[in-house]
Amino acid sequence: MGTLSGWAYGVRLGAFPLIAIVGFATYGVFLLIALGILAGRRIARFRRSAFRLHRSVACVGLALATFHLLLGVSIYV
């Protein structure tokens, strides 16, 4: 856990620490999932591909959210 807590606030990419960047990326992926489903409801061309895309992007979002959670918990453990 020491390595993760060192990464959480020690690695800085620009103005934000790694934990904030992973949080922003997770939010962006979840927003992409929601927009894909909305586009699938409104645009006929996206109806079939929207659900398959939802499944794969949701897995990426869950992986990012889990990593973000581990970074947050590692600071307190």
Residue pairs with C-beta under 8 A, 6 or more apart in sequence:
1 74
1 77
2 74
4 70
4 71
4 74
5 71
5 74
5 75
5 77
7 18
7 71
8 17
8 18
8 19
8 71
8 72
8 74
8 75
9 17
9 18
9 19
9 75
10 17
10 18
11 17
11 18
12 18
13 21
16 24
18 71
19 68
19 71
19 72
22 64
22 67
22 68
22 71
23 68
25 64
26 61
26 64
26 65
26 68
29 57
29 60
29 61
29 64
30 61
32 57
33 54
33 57
33 58
33 61
36 46
36 50
36 53
36 54
36 57
37 50
37 54
39 46
39 50
40 46
40 47
40 49
40 50
40 51
41 47
